[in-house]
């Protein structure tokens, strides 16, 4: 029985996507240039991907899911999500992966952009819930 | 100190920010922040700016 799921994301920057995966505790393999990488679904689902998620530290995903770059530059989460769980036991669906990776990827990007503008963030002031991530930045006004 | 607070909604992926009283949201949030901070200046002219619809009073008589 096939459990293939594919979900489009708005992510178009592989660098921040990988940072998000690392922050979320996922281990992954990247397709090397000129070589194809495929997911290894239990039910014969072998999707070509650019980034394959191998596991999350406590669970081996066996490369069942990954991210594929589309012609428009955005990434799609694809694979067999059946039975995958986070380190705290929560089910990993395609939508969960999309939401979490998108939010953490955007956080990584905004961090970089604001650091370039001279801001620093206070890690202690960072809040994360199931619904949102909130980060605070500050800097001395330019010229003072 | 200049303070910026960013909130990223996990369900929608949308970011909103609060920057010195300016509040905004949307995918162009980074650009908006940069504009608020003055590091990027964006010019977008609209017809309204030139008030094309408002009739210009005709000047009569001899000038000077």
N, CA and C atoms of all chains as a GROMACS GRO file, in nm:
protein
  624
    1UNK      N    1   0.084  -0.120   0.000
    1UNK     CA    2   0.000   0.000   0.000
    1UNK      C    3   0.088   0.126   0.000
    2UNK      N    4   0.053   0.217  -0.085
    2UNK     CA    5   0.134   0.338  -0.099
    2UNK      C    6   0.092   0.447  -0.001
    3UNK      N    7   0.191   0.514   0.056
    3UNK     CA    8   0.162   0.625   0.147
    3UNK      C    9   0.229   0.752   0.099
    4UNK      N   10   0.245   0.764  -0.029
    4UNK     CA   11   0.318   0.880  -0.080
    4UNK      C   12   0.241   1.010  -0.055
    5UNK      N   13   0.312   1.108  -0.003
    5UNK     CA   14   0.255   1.241   0.016
    5UNK      C   15   0.352   1.342  -0.041
    6UNK      N   16   0.297   1.443  -0.104
    6UNK     CA   17   0.381   1.549  -0.160
    6UNK      C   18   0.317   1.682  -0.123
    7UNK      N   19   0.394   1.772  -0.069
    7UNK     CA   20   0.337   1.901  -0.029
    7UNK      C   21   0.434   2.014  -0.067
    8UNK      N   22   0.377   2.114  -0.131
    8UNK     CA   23   0.458   2.226  -0.179
    8UNK      C   24   0.489   2.323  -0.065
    9UNK      N   25   0.610   2.372  -0.064
    9UNK     CA   26   0.645   2.475   0.034
    9UNK      C   27   0.681   2.602  -0.042
   10UNK      N   28   0.697   2.711   0.031
   10UNK     CA   29   0.739   2.835  -0.035
   10UNK      C   30   0.889   2.856  -0.022
   11UNK      N   31   0.956   2.756   0.034
   11UNK     CA   32   1.101   2.768   0.056
   11UNK      C   33   1.176   2.761  -0.077
   12UNK      N   34   1.270   2.851  -0.094
   12UNK     CA   35   1.348   2.848  -0.219
   12UNK      C   36   1.498   2.862  -0.192
   13UNK      N   37   1.535   2.852  -0.065
   13UNK     CA   38   1.676   2.866  -0.032
   13UNK      C   39   1.723   2.740   0.042
   14UNK      N   40   1.801   2.658  -0.029
   14UNK     CA   41   1.847   2.532   0.028
   14UNK      C   42   1.934   2.549   0.151
   15UNK      N   43   2.009   2.660   0.154
   15UNK     CA   44   2.098   2.686   0.267
   15UNK      C   45   2.019   2.698   0.397
   16UNK      N   46   1.911   2.778   0.394
   16UNK     CA   47   1.831   2.796   0.515
   16UNK      C   48   1.746   2.674   0.546
   17UNK      N   49   1.707   2.603   0.441
   17UNK     CA   50   1.630   2.480   0.461
   17UNK      C   51   1.715   2.379   0.540
   18UNK      N   52   1.842   2.367   0.502
   18UNK     CA   53   1.933   2.274   0.571
   18UNK      C   54   1.960   2.319   0.715
   19UNK      N   55   1.972   2.452   0.732
   19UNK     CA   56   1.990   2.503   0.868
   19UNK      C   57   1.870   2.468   0.955
   20UNK      N   58   1.751   2.479   0.896
   20UNK     CA   59   1.628   2.448   0.971
   20UNK      C   60   1.625   2.299   1.007
   21UNK      N   61   1.661   2.214   0.913
   21UNK     CA   62   1.660   2.070   0.940
   21UNK      C   63   1.756   2.035   1.054
   22UNK      N   64   1.874   2.096   1.050
   22UNK     CA   65   1.974   2.073   1.155
   22UNK      C   66   1.921   2.118   1.290
   23UNK      N   67   1.861   2.238   1.291
   23UNK     CA   68   1.808   2.292   1.416
   23UNK      C   69   1.697   2.202   1.472
   24UNK      N   70   1.620   2.142   1.382
   24UNK     CA   71   1.511   2.055   1.426
   24UNK      C   72   1.560   1.915   1.463
   25UNK      N   73   1.689   1.893   1.448
   25UNK     CA   74   1.747   1.765   1.489
   25UNK      C   75   1.746   1.656   1.384
   26UNK      N   76   1.714   1.694   1.259
   26UNK     CA   77   1.713   1.594   1.152
   26UNK      C   78   1.853   1.576   1.094
   27UNK      N   79   1.883   1.454   1.060
   27UNK     CA   80   2.005   1.428   0.984
   27UNK      C   81   1.962   1.406   0.839
   28UNK      N   82   2.046   1.447   0.745
   28UNK     CA   83   2.004   1.439   0.605
   28UNK      C   84   2.122   1.416   0.512
   29UNK      N   85   2.090   1.378   0.392
   29UNK     CA   86   2.190   1.359   0.287
   29UNK      C   87   2.154   1.450   0.171
   30UNK      N   88   2.255   1.514   0.115
   30UNK     CA   89   2.231   1.600   0.000
   30UNK      C   90   2.271   1.530  -0.129
   31UNK      N   91   2.198   1.558  -0.233
   31UNK     CA   92   2.235   1.500  -0.363
   31UNK      C   93   2.362   1.569  -0.411
   32UNK      N   94   2.462   1.492  -0.446
   32UNK     CA   95   2.583   1.554  -0.497
   32UNK      C   96   2.561   1.590  -0.644
   33UNK      N   97   2.639   1.685  -0.690
   33UNK     CA   98   2.616   1.739  -0.824
   33UNK      C   99   2.625   1.629  -0.931
   34UNK      N  100   2.525   1.627  -1.013
   34UNK     CA  101   2.523   1.531  -1.123
   34UNK      C  102   2.475   1.392  -1.084
   35UNK      N  103   2.450   1.372  -0.954
   35UNK     CA  104   2.403   1.239  -0.910
   35UNK      C  105   2.262   1.250  -0.855
   36UNK      N  106   2.186   1.145  -0.878
   36UNK     CA  107   2.048   1.146  -0.831
   36UNK      C  108   2.038   1.081  -0.694
   37UNK      N  109   1.948   1.137  -0.612
   37UNK     CA  110   1.924   1.085  -0.478
   37UNK      C  111   1.776   1.049  -0.470
   38UNK      N  112   1.747   0.935  -0.412
   38UNK     CA  113   1.608   0.892  -0.404
   38UNK      C  114   1.568   0.860  -0.261
   39UNK      N  115   1.439   0.879  -0.232
   39UNK     CA  116   1.388   0.834  -0.102
   39UNK      C  117   1.382   0.681  -0.105
   40UNK      N  118   1.374   0.625   0.015
   40UNK     CA  119   1.372   0.478   0.022
   40UNK      C  120   1.245   0.432   0.096
   41UNK      N  121   1.132   0.458   0.035
   41UNK     CA  122   1.005   0.425   0.099
   41UNK      C  123   0.989   0.275   0.117
   42UNK      N  124   0.914   0.239   0.222
   42UNK     CA  125   0.894   0.097   0.252
   42UNK      C  126   0.809   0.026   0.147
   43UNK      N  127   0.726   0.104   0.078
   43UNK     CA  128   0.632   0.041  -0.014
   43UNK      C  129   0.666   0.073  -0.159
   44UNK      N  130   0.792   0.078  -0.185
   44UNK     CA  131   0.835   0.096  -0.324
   44UNK      C  132   0.830   0.239  -0.374
   45UNK      N  133   0.818   0.335  -0.282
   45UNK     CA  134   0.816   0.475  -0.324
   45UNK      C  135   0.958   0.526  -0.330
   46UNK      N  136   1.005   0.550  -0.448
   46UNK     CA  137   1.141   0.600  -0.464
   46UNK      C  138   1.135   0.731  -0.539
   47UNK      N  139   1.123   0.838  -0.464
   47UNK     CA  140   1.111   0.971  -0.523
   47UNK      C  141   1.249   1.034  -0.537
   48UNK      N  142   1.270   1.099  -0.649
   48UNK     CA  143   1.396   1.170  -0.665
   48UNK      C  144   1.392   1.297  -0.580
   49UNK      N  145   1.492   1.317  -0.497
   49UNK     CA  146   1.494   1.434  -0.409
   49UNK      C  147   1.633   1.499  -0.413
   50UNK      N  148   1.638   1.623  -0.363
   50UNK     CA  149   1.766   1.693  -0.353
   50UNK      C  150   1.823   1.682  -0.213
   51UNK      N  151   1.733   1.671  -0.114
   51UNK     CA  152   1.775   1.652   0.024
   51UNK      C  153   1.692   1.537   0.081
   52UNK      N  154   1.759   1.435   0.130
   52UNK     CA  155   1.686   1.321   0.187
   52UNK      C  156   1.705   1.319   0.338
   53UNK      N  157   1.596   1.308   0.411
   53UNK     CA  158   1.605   1.307   0.557
   53UNK      C  159   1.629   1.163   0.603
   54UNK      N  160   1.739   1.146   0.675
   54UNK     CA  161   1.776   1.010   0.717
   54UNK      C  162   1.717   0.973   0.852
   55UNK      N  163   1.702   1.071   0.940
   55UNK     CA  164   1.649   1.041   1.073
   55UNK      C  165   1.648   1.164   1.158
   56UNK      N  166   1.621   1.146   1.286
   56UNK     CA  167   1.616   1.262   1.376
   56UNK      C  168   1.688   1.237   1.508
   57UNK      N  169   1.782   1.149   1.507
   57UNK     CA  170   1.857   1.122   1.629
   57UNK      C  171   1.804   1.003   1.704
   58UNK      N  172   1.674   1.002   1.730
   58UNK     CA  173   1.619   0.889   1.805
   58UNK      C  174   1.550   0.788   1.713
   59UNK      N  175   1.514   0.834   1.594
   59UNK     CA  176   1.446   0.743   1.501
   59UNK      C  177   1.514   0.748   1.365
   60UNK      N  178   1.535   0.630   1.309
   60UNK     CA  179   1.590   0.623   1.175
   60UNK      C  180   1.475   0.628   1.074
   61UNK      N  181   1.475   0.732   0.991
   61UNK     CA  182   1.368   0.746   0.892
   61UNK      C  183   1.393   0.657   0.771
   62UNK      N  184   1.509   0.597   0.765
   62UNK     CA  185   1.546   0.513   0.650
   62UNK      C  186   1.536   0.589   0.518
   63UNK      N  187   1.552   0.720   0.524
   63UNK     CA  188   1.546   0.799   0.400
   63UNK      C  189   1.411   0.796   0.333
   64UNK      N  190   1.305   0.784   0.413
   64UNK     CA  191   1.171   0.770   0.355
   64UNK      C  192   1.117   0.899   0.295
   65UNK      N  193   1.168   1.014   0.344
   65UNK     CA  194   1.116   1.142   0.296
   65UNK      C  195   1.229   1.238   0.260
   66UNK      N  196   1.193   1.341   0.188
   66UNK     CA  197   1.296   1.438   0.151
   66UNK      C  198   1.236   1.562   0.090
   67UNK      N  199   1.322   1.648   0.040
   67UNK     CA  200   1.279   1.771  -0.026
   67UNK      C  201   1.331   1.772  -0.169
   68UNK      N  202   1.241   1.808  -0.258
   68UNK     CA  203   1.274   1.811  -0.400
   68UNK      C  204   1.260   1.953  -0.452
   69UNK      N  205   1.359   2.000  -0.523
   69UNK     CA  206   1.351   2.136  -0.578
   69UNK      C  207   1.273   2.134  -0.709
   70UNK      N  208   1.176   2.223  -0.718
   70UNK     CA  209   1.091   2.229  -0.837
   70UNK      C  210   1.149   2.326  -0.941
   71UNK      N  211   1.089   2.323  -1.058
   71UNK     CA  212   1.137   2.410  -1.166
   71UNK      C  213   1.128   2.558  -1.129
   72UNK      N  214   1.030   2.594  -1.043
   72UNK     CA  215   1.015   2.735  -1.005
   72UNK      C  216   1.108   2.774  -0.889
   73UNK      N  217   1.194   2.680  -0.847
   73UNK     CA  218   1.293   2.711  -0.743
   73UNK      C  219   1.248   2.679  -0.601
   74UNK      N  220   1.120   2.647  -0.584
   74UNK     CA  221   1.072   2.616  -0.449
   74UNK      C  222   1.088   2.466  -0.421
   75UNK      N  223   1.086   2.432  -0.294
   75UNK     CA  224   1.102   2.293  -0.254
   75UNK      C  225   0.968   2.228  -0.220
   76UNK      N  226   0.959   2.100  -0.250
   76UNK     CA  227   0.843   2.021  -0.216
   76UNK      C  228   0.887   1.911  -0.120
   77UNK      N  229   0.810   1.893  -0.013
   77UNK     CA  230   0.838   1.782   0.078
   77UNK      C  231   0.767   1.660   0.022
   78UNK      N  232   0.838   1.551   0.008
   78UNK     CA  233   0.780   1.433  -0.057
   78UNK      C  234   0.830   1.304   0.006
   79UNK      N  235   0.748   1.203   0.000
   79UNK     CA  236   0.790   1.071   0.047
   79UNK      C  237   0.681   0.997   0.123
   80UNK      N  238   0.724   0.896   0.194
   80UNK     CA  239   0.633   0.812   0.271
   80UNK      C  240   0.647   0.851   0.418
   81UNK      N  241   0.551   0.928   0.468
   81UNK     CA  242   0.560   0.981   0.605
   81UNK      C  243   0.500   0.886   0.708
   82UNK      N  244   0.449   0.774   0.660
   82UNK     CA  245   0.380   0.682   0.751
   82UNK      C  246   0.472   0.632   0.862
   83UNK      N  247   0.429   0.651   0.986
   83UNK     CA  248   0.503   0.597   1.101
   83UNK      C  249   0.620   0.682   1.149
   84UNK      N  250   0.645   0.795   1.084
   84UNK     CA  251   0.758   0.878   1.127
   84UNK      C  252   0.721   0.961   1.250
   85UNK      N  253   0.814   0.972   1.342
   85UNK     CA  254   0.787   1.046   1.466
   85UNK      C  255   0.903   1.139   1.498
   86UNK      N  256   0.870   1.247   1.572
   86UNK     CA  257   0.974   1.339   1.618
   86UNK      C  258   1.041   1.278   1.741
   87UNK      N  259   1.143   1.346   1.792
   87UNK     CA  260   1.214   1.295   1.909
   87UNK      C  261   1.123   1.288   2.032
   88UNK      N  262   1.021   1.378   2.036
   88UNK     CA  263   0.930   1.372   2.151
   88UNK      C  264   0.803   1.293   2.121
   89UNK      N  265   0.807   1.213   2.015
   89UNK     CA  266   0.699   1.118   1.988
   89UNK      C  267   0.586   1.169   1.904
   90UNK      N  268   0.596   1.294   1.858
   90UNK     CA  269   0.490   1.351   1.774
   90UNK      C  270   0.502   1.296   1.632
   91UNK      N  271   0.388   1.273   1.568
   91UNK     CA  272   0.389   1.222   1.432
   91UNK      C  273   0.445   1.326   1.336
   92UNK      N  274   0.524   1.280   1.241
   92UNK     CA  275   0.580   1.371   1.141
   92UNK      C  276   0.502   1.354   1.012
   93UNK      N  277   0.409   1.447   0.987
   93UNK     CA  278   0.335   1.444   0.860
   93UNK      C  279   0.405   1.539   0.763
   94UNK      N  280   0.362   1.534   0.639
   94UNK     CA  281   0.420   1.625   0.540
   94UNK      C  282   0.391   1.769   0.580
   95UNK      N  283   0.269   1.793   0.629
   95UNK     CA  284   0.231   1.929   0.668
   95UNK      C  285   0.311   1.977   0.789
   96UNK      N  286   0.333   1.887   0.885
   96UNK     CA  287   0.413   1.921   1.002
   96UNK      C  288   0.554   1.961   0.958
   97UNK      N  289   0.610   1.878   0.869
   97UNK     CA  290   0.746   1.905   0.821
   97UNK      C  291   0.751   2.039   0.748
   98UNK      N  292   0.649   2.063   0.665
   98UNK     CA  293   0.642   2.189   0.590
   98UNK      C  294   0.637   2.309   0.687
   99UNK      N  295   0.546   2.303   0.784
   99UNK     CA  296   0.527   2.416   0.876
   99UNK      C  297   0.652   2.440   0.961
  100UNK      N  298   0.706   2.333   1.019
  100UNK     CA  299   0.821   2.348   1.108
  100UNK      C  300   0.946   2.393   1.032
  101UNK      N  301   0.970   2.329   0.919
  101UNK     CA  302   1.090   2.363   0.842
  101UNK      C  303   1.078   2.504   0.785
  102UNK      N  304   0.959   2.542   0.739
  102UNK     CA  305   0.940   2.677   0.685
  102UNK      C  306   0.966   2.781   0.794
  103UNK      N  307   0.907   2.761   0.911
  103UNK     CA  308   0.922   2.859   1.020
  103UNK      C  309   1.069   2.870   1.062
  104UNK      N  310   1.136   2.757   1.078
  104UNK     CA  311   1.276   2.761   1.123
  104UNK      C  312   1.369   2.814   1.013
  105UNK      N  313   1.332   2.786   0.890
  105UNK     CA  314   1.411   2.836   0.779
  105UNK      C  315   1.400   2.989   0.772
  106UNK      N  316   1.279   3.040   0.791
  106UNK     CA  317   1.260   3.184   0.790
  106UNK      C  318   1.330   3.249   0.908
  107UNK      N  319   1.330   3.182   1.019
  107UNK     CA  320   1.400   3.235   1.137
  107UNK      C  321   1.550   3.248   1.107
  108UNK      N  322   1.605   3.144   1.044
  108UNK     CA  323   1.748   3.146   1.011
  108UNK      C  324   1.779   3.261   0.915
  109UNK      N  325   1.690   3.282   0.818
  109UNK     CA  326   1.712   3.388   0.719
  109UNK      C  327   1.701   3.526   0.783
  110UNK      N  328   1.597   3.546   0.864
  110UNK     CA  329   1.579   3.677   0.927
  110UNK      C  330   1.694   3.706   1.024
  111UNK      N  331   1.744   3.602   1.091
  111UNK     CA  332   1.860   3.617   1.178
  111UNK      C  333   1.979   3.671   1.100
  112UNK      N  334   2.006   3.607   0.987
  112UNK     CA  335   2.120   3.648   0.903
  112UNK      C  336   2.103   3.792   0.855
  113UNK      N  337   1.982   3.823   0.807
  113UNK     CA  338   1.959   3.955   0.749
  113UNK      C  339   1.973   4.064   0.855
  114UNK      N  340   1.917   4.040   0.973
  114UNK     CA  341   1.923   4.143   1.076
  114UNK      C  342   2.063   4.154   1.138
  115UNK      N  343   2.135   4.043   1.142
  115UNK     CA  344   2.275   4.048   1.190
  115UNK      C  345   2.357   4.136   1.096
  116UNK      N  346   2.330   4.122   0.966
  116UNK     CA  347   2.401   4.204   0.867
  116UNK      C  348   2.371   4.352   0.888
  117UNK      N  349   2.255   4.381   0.943
  117UNK     CA  350   2.217   4.520   0.968
  117UNK      C  351   2.263   4.567   1.107
  118UNK      N  352   2.342   4.484   1.174
  118UNK     CA  353   2.399   4.523   1.302
  118UNK      C  354   2.316   4.488   1.424
  119UNK      N  355   2.213   4.406   1.405
  119UNK     CA  356   2.129   4.368   1.518
  119UNK      C  357   2.184   4.244   1.588
  120UNK      N  358   2.152   4.231   1.714
  120UNK     CA  359   2.182   4.107   1.786
  120UNK      C  360   2.051   4.058   1.846
  121UNK      N  361   2.042   3.927   1.859
  121UNK     CA  362   1.920   3.872   1.918
  121UNK      C  363   1.953   3.817   2.056
  122UNK      N  364   1.855   3.820   2.140
  122UNK     CA  365   1.872   3.767   2.274
  122UNK      C  366   1.808   3.628   2.278
  123UNK      N  367   1.891   3.522   2.283
  123UNK     CA  368   1.834   3.387   2.279
  123UNK      C  369   1.736   3.360   2.395
  124UNK      N  370   1.759   3.428   2.507
  124UNK     CA  371   1.670   3.407   2.622
  124UNK      C  372   1.531   3.464   2.598
  125UNK      N  373   1.523   3.563   2.505
  125UNK     CA  374   1.394   3.625   2.478
  125UNK      C  375   1.317   3.552   2.367
  126UNK      N  376   1.380   3.448   2.311
  126UNK     CA  377   1.315   3.373   2.203
  126UNK      C  378   1.203   3.286   2.260
  127UNK      N  379   1.087   3.294   2.194
  127UNK     CA  380   0.975   3.211   2.239
  127UNK      C  381   0.934   3.120   2.125
  128UNK      N  382   0.908   2.995   2.156
  128UNK     CA  383   0.856   2.904   2.053
  128UNK      C  384   0.744   2.820   2.112
  129UNK      N  385   0.633   2.818   2.042
  129UNK     CA  386   0.520   2.733   2.080
  129UNK      C  387   0.486   2.646   1.959
  130UNK      N  388   0.379   2.571   1.968
  130UNK     CA  389   0.336   2.491   1.852
  130UNK      C  390   0.284   2.581   1.742
  131UNK      N  391   0.243   2.703   1.778
  131UNK     CA  392   0.181   2.794   1.682
  131UNK      C  393   0.279   2.894   1.619
  132UNK      N  394   0.377   2.940   1.697
  132UNK     CA  395   0.463   3.046   1.643
  132UNK      C  396   0.604   3.044   1.702
  133UNK      N  397   0.691   3.121   1.636
  133UNK     CA  398   0.826   3.149   1.687
  133UNK      C  399   0.834   3.301   1.699
  134UNK      N  400   0.881   3.349   1.811
  134UNK     CA  401   0.894   3.493   1.831
  134UNK      C  402   1.039   3.524   1.868
  135UNK      N  403   1.099   3.618   1.798
  135UNK     CA  404   1.239   3.653   1.825
  135UNK      C  405   1.251   3.805   1.836
  136UNK      N  406   1.337   3.848   1.925
  136UNK     CA  407   1.357   3.992   1.945
  136UNK      C  408   1.501   4.029   1.910
  137UNK      N  409   1.514   4.141   1.842
  137UNK     CA  410   1.646   4.192   1.804
  137UNK      C  411   1.660   4.336   1.851
  138UNK      N  412   1.782   4.375   1.874
  138UNK     CA  413   1.804   4.515   1.906
  138UNK      C  414   1.943   4.557   1.859
  139UNK      N  415   1.960   4.687   1.844
  139UNK     CA  416   2.092   4.741   1.808
  139UNK      C  417   2.097   4.887   1.852
  140UNK      N  418   2.217   4.937   1.864
  140UNK     CA  419   2.234   5.079   1.894
  140UNK      C  420   2.202   5.155   1.767
  141UNK      N  421   2.128   5.264   1.780
  141UNK     CA  422   2.095   5.341   1.659
  141UNK      C  423   2.221   5.384   1.585
  142UNK      N  424   2.214   5.380   1.454
  142UNK     CA  425   2.329   5.415   1.370
  142UNK      C  426   2.371   5.560   1.398
  143UNK      N  427   2.499   5.580   1.413
  143UNK     CA  428   2.551   5.714   1.434
  143UNK      C  429   2.563   5.754   1.579
  144UNK      N  430   2.516   5.668   1.670
  144UNK     CA  431   2.527   5.702   1.812
  144UNK      C  432   2.638   5.624   1.876
  145UNK      N  433   1.811   5.238   2.196
  145UNK     CA  434   1.820   5.110   2.123
  145UNK      C  435   1.706   5.098   2.022
  146UNK      N  436   1.737   5.041   1.907
  146UNK     CA  437   1.632   5.007   1.811
  146UNK      C  438   1.591   4.863   1.835
  147UNK      N  439   1.465   4.841   1.851
  147UNK     CA  440   1.417   4.705   1.878
  147UNK      C  441   1.326   4.657   1.766
  148UNK      N  442   1.343   4.533   1.730
  148UNK     CA  443   1.257   4.469   1.630
  148UNK      C  444   1.210   4.336   1.686
  149UNK      N  445   1.081   4.316   1.681
  149UNK     CA  446   1.028   4.187   1.727
  149UNK      C  447   0.964   4.117   1.607
  150UNK      N  448   1.004   3.995   1.583
  150UNK     CA  449   0.953   3.917   1.469
  150UNK      C  450   0.871   3.800   1.521
  151UNK      N  451   0.757   3.777   1.459
  151UNK     CA  452   0.678   3.658   1.492
  151UNK      C  453   0.653   3.580   1.363
  152UNK      N  454   0.685   3.452   1.367
  152UNK     CA  455   0.663   3.365   1.250
  152UNK      C  456   0.552   3.267   1.286
  153UNK      N  457   0.445   3.273   1.209
  153UNK     CA  458   0.331   3.184   1.231
  153UNK      C  459   0.363   3.050   1.165
  154UNK      N  460   0.363   2.944   1.243
  154UNK     CA  461   0.403   2.813   1.188
  154UNK      C  462   0.301   2.758   1.089
  155UNK      N  463   0.172   2.786   1.113
  155UNK     CA  464   0.070   2.730   1.025
  155UNK      C  465   0.073   2.792   0.887
  156UNK      N  466   0.088   2.923   0.884
  156UNK     CA  467   0.081   2.993   0.755
  156UNK      C  468   0.219   3.025   0.699
  157UNK      N  469   0.320   3.024   0.787
  157UNK     CA  470   0.455   3.061   0.744
  157UNK      C  471   0.473   3.212   0.734
  158UNK      N  472   0.369   3.287   0.769
  158UNK     CA  473   0.376   3.433   0.757
  158UNK      C  474   0.455   3.494   0.872
  159UNK      N  475   0.526   3.598   0.838
  159UNK     CA  476   0.601   3.670   0.941
  159UNK      C  477   0.535   3.804   0.964
  160UNK      N  478   0.534   3.847   1.088
  160UNK     CA  479   0.490   3.983   1.117
  160UNK      C  480   0.598   4.047   1.203
  161UNK      N  481   0.605   4.176   1.199
  161UNK     CA  482   0.709   4.242   1.277
  161UNK      C  483   0.657   4.367   1.344
  162UNK      N  484   0.723   4.402   1.451
  162UNK     CA  485   0.693   4.525   1.522
  162UNK      C  486   0.827   4.598   1.534
  163UNK      N  487   0.838   4.709   1.466
  163UNK     CA  488   0.965   4.779   1.460
  163UNK      C  489   0.941   4.926   1.491
  164UNK      N  490   0.979   4.969   1.609
  164UNK     CA  491   0.963   5.108   1.652
  164UNK      C  492   0.822   5.160   1.623
  165UNK      N  493   0.726   5.079   1.653
  165UNK     CA  494   0.588   5.123   1.635
  165UNK      C  495   0.530   5.091   1.499
  166UNK      N  496   0.614   5.054   1.402
  166UNK     CA  497   0.565   5.015   1.272
  166UNK      C  498   0.532   4.866   1.276
  167UNK      N  499   0.410   4.835   1.241
  167UNK     CA  500   0.370   4.695   1.244
  167UNK      C  501   0.333   4.651   1.104
  168UNK      N  502   0.385   4.537   1.063
  168UNK     CA  503   0.355   4.490   0.928
  168UNK      C  504   0.357   4.340   0.921
  169UNK      N  505   0.312   4.290   0.810
  169UNK     CA  506   0.319   4.146   0.790
  169UNK      C  507   0.322   4.115   0.641
  170UNK      N  508   0.355   3.990   0.609
  170UNK     CA  509   0.358   3.950   0.469
  170UNK      C  510   0.493   3.894   0.432
  171UNK      N  511   0.501   3.845   0.310
  171UNK     CA  512   0.623   3.777   0.269
  171UNK      C  513   0.736   3.876   0.245
  172UNK      N  514   0.703   4.003   0.224
  172UNK     CA  515   0.809   4.101   0.198
  172UNK      C  516   0.852   4.168   0.328
  173UNK      N  517   0.832   4.098   0.439
  173UNK     CA  518   0.858   4.158   0.569
  173UNK      C  519   1.003   4.203   0.586
  174UNK      N  520   1.096   4.126   0.532
  174UNK     CA  521   1.237   4.162   0.548
  174UNK      C  522   1.265   4.293   0.477
  175UNK      N  523   1.210   4.305   0.357
  175UNK     CA  524   1.228   4.430   0.281
  175UNK      C  525   1.163   4.546   0.356
  176UNK      N  526   1.047   4.520   0.414
  176UNK     CA  527   0.978   4.625   0.488
  176UNK      C  528   1.061   4.671   0.607
  177UNK      N  529   1.120   4.574   0.676
  177UNK     CA  530   1.202   4.608   0.793
  177UNK      C  531   1.320   4.692   0.748
  178UNK      N  532   1.382   4.651   0.640
  178UNK     CA  533   1.497   4.725   0.591
  178UNK      C  534   1.458   4.867   0.553
  179UNK      N  535   1.338   4.882   0.499
  179UNK     CA  536   1.292   5.017   0.466
  179UNK      C  537   1.269   5.099   0.592
  180UNK      N  538   1.206   5.035   0.691
  180UNK     CA  539   1.180   5.106   0.817
  180UNK      C  540   1.311   5.150   0.881
  181UNK      N  541   1.412   5.066   0.865
  181UNK     CA  542   1.540   5.096   0.928
  181UNK      C  543   1.624   5.191   0.844
  182UNK      N  544   1.577   5.218   0.724
  182UNK     CA  545   1.645   5.316   0.642
  182UNK      C  546   1.759   5.261   0.559
  183UNK      N  547   1.777   5.128   0.559
  183UNK     CA  548   1.888   5.074   0.481
  183UNK      C  549   1.849   5.052   0.335
  184UNK      N  550   1.718   5.054   0.308
  184UNK     CA  551   1.671   5.042   0.171
  184UNK      C  552   1.568   5.151   0.151
  185UNK      N  553   1.578   5.222   0.043
  185UNK     CA  554   1.477   5.324   0.015
  185UNK      C  555   1.402   5.282  -0.110
  186UNK      N  556   1.274   5.272  -0.096
  186UNK     CA  557   1.195   5.228  -0.210
  186UNK      C  558   1.108   5.343  -0.258
  187UNK      N  559   1.110   5.368  -0.386
  187UNK     CA  560   1.026   5.472  -0.440
  187UNK      C  561   0.919   5.408  -0.525
  188UNK      N  562   0.800   5.440  -0.495
  188UNK     CA  563   0.691   5.384  -0.575
  188UNK      C  564   0.593   5.498  -0.603
  189UNK      N  565   0.600   5.549  -0.722
  189UNK     CA  566   0.512   5.661  -0.755
  189UNK      C  567   0.374   5.612  -0.794
  190UNK      N  568   0.277   5.682  -0.746
  190UNK     CA  569   0.139   5.651  -0.782
  190UNK      C  570   0.076   5.777  -0.840
  191UNK      N  571  -0.026   5.755  -0.922
  191UNK     CA  572  -0.092   5.869  -0.985
  191UNK      C  573  -0.141   5.969  -0.881
  192UNK      N  574  -0.192   5.913  -0.768
  192UNK     CA  575  -0.249   6.001  -0.666
  192UNK      C  576  -0.149   6.105  -0.617
  193UNK      N  577  -0.023   6.063  -0.618
  193UNK     CA  578   0.080   6.152  -0.567
  193UNK      C  579   0.084   6.283  -0.647
  194UNK      N  580   0.056   6.270  -0.772
  194UNK     CA  581   0.062   6.389  -0.859
  194UNK      C  582  -0.073   6.459  -0.870
  195UNK      N  583  -0.175   6.401  -0.808
  195UNK     CA  584  -0.308   6.462  -0.804
  195UNK      C  585  -0.356   6.501  -0.944
  196UNK      N  586  -0.348   6.404  -1.036
  196UNK     CA  587  -0.390   6.431  -1.173
  196UNK      C  588  -0.538   6.472  -1.180
  197UNK      N  589  -0.616   6.422  -1.086
  197UNK     CA  590  -0.760   6.444  -1.092
  197UNK      C  591  -0.800   6.584  -1.045
  198UNK      N  592  -0.710   6.648  -0.975
  198UNK     CA  593  -0.746   6.780  -0.922
  198UNK      C  594  -0.717   6.887  -1.028
  199UNK      N  595  -0.820   6.960  -1.066
  199UNK     CA  596  -0.796   7.061  -1.171
  199UNK      C  597  -0.702   7.172  -1.124
  200UNK      N  598  -0.614   7.206  -1.211
  200UNK     CA  599  -0.518   7.312  -1.177
  200UNK      C  600  -0.584   7.446  -1.210
  201UNK      N  601  -0.590   7.536  -1.114
  201UNK     CA  602  -0.655   7.665  -1.145
  201UNK      C  603  -0.579   7.742  -1.252
  202UNK      N  604  -0.655   7.791  -1.347
  202UNK     CA  605  -0.592   7.866  -1.457
  202UNK      C  606  -0.553   8.005  -1.408
  203UNK      N  607  -0.439   8.044  -1.449
  203UNK     CA  608  -0.396   8.178  -1.409
  203UNK      C  609  -0.434   8.278  -1.517
  204UNK      N  610  -0.487   8.386  -1.475
  204UNK     CA  611  -0.531   8.487  -1.572
  204UNK      C  612  -0.462   8.620  -1.542
  205UNK      N  613  -0.462   8.700  -1.640
  205UNK     CA  614  -0.406   8.833  -1.621
  205UNK      C  615  -0.260   8.839  -1.661
  206UNK      N  616  -0.201   8.950  -1.644
  206UNK     CA  617  -0.062   8.970  -1.685
  206UNK      C  618   0.029   8.945  -1.566
  207UNK      N  619   0.119   8.854  -1.590
  207UNK     CA  620   0.211   8.818  -1.482
  207UNK      C  621   0.325   8.920  -1.477
  208UNK      N  622   0.377   8.937  -1.360
  208UNK     CA  623   0.496   9.018  -1.344
  208UNK      C  624   0.459   9.162  -1.328
   0.00000   0.00000   0.00000
